[in-house]
Amino acid sequence: MAISDTKLRKLLYKNQTPQVLSHRDSLSVRVSAKGVITWQYRCRVDGKQVIISLGRYPGLSIKEAQKYIPLFQNWLSKKKDPRREPKLM
């Protein structure tokens, strides 16, 4: 199930148990114990799981985070490591 802006605002800066919430297309958010929300993209590179941190919410909105998905999928389809590609741009 996709994450909504309302749900993220309720979690933001509230003391809680750390958790990871899935959004869609390998995009998720990690919520820290102090309520800091970080966007993450999960994928496999050379058979190993890779987690790429994209930025923190609300500085990086849902729409902005979703714009990374096609870029990462394109790089992965070309056998490129998405951790290195943004540095080359």
Secondary structure, 3 states (H helix, E strand, C coil): CCCCHHHHHHHCCCCCCCEEEEEECCEEEEECCCCCEEEEEEEEECCEEEEEEEEEECCCCHHHHHCHHHHHHHHHHCCCCCCCHHHHC
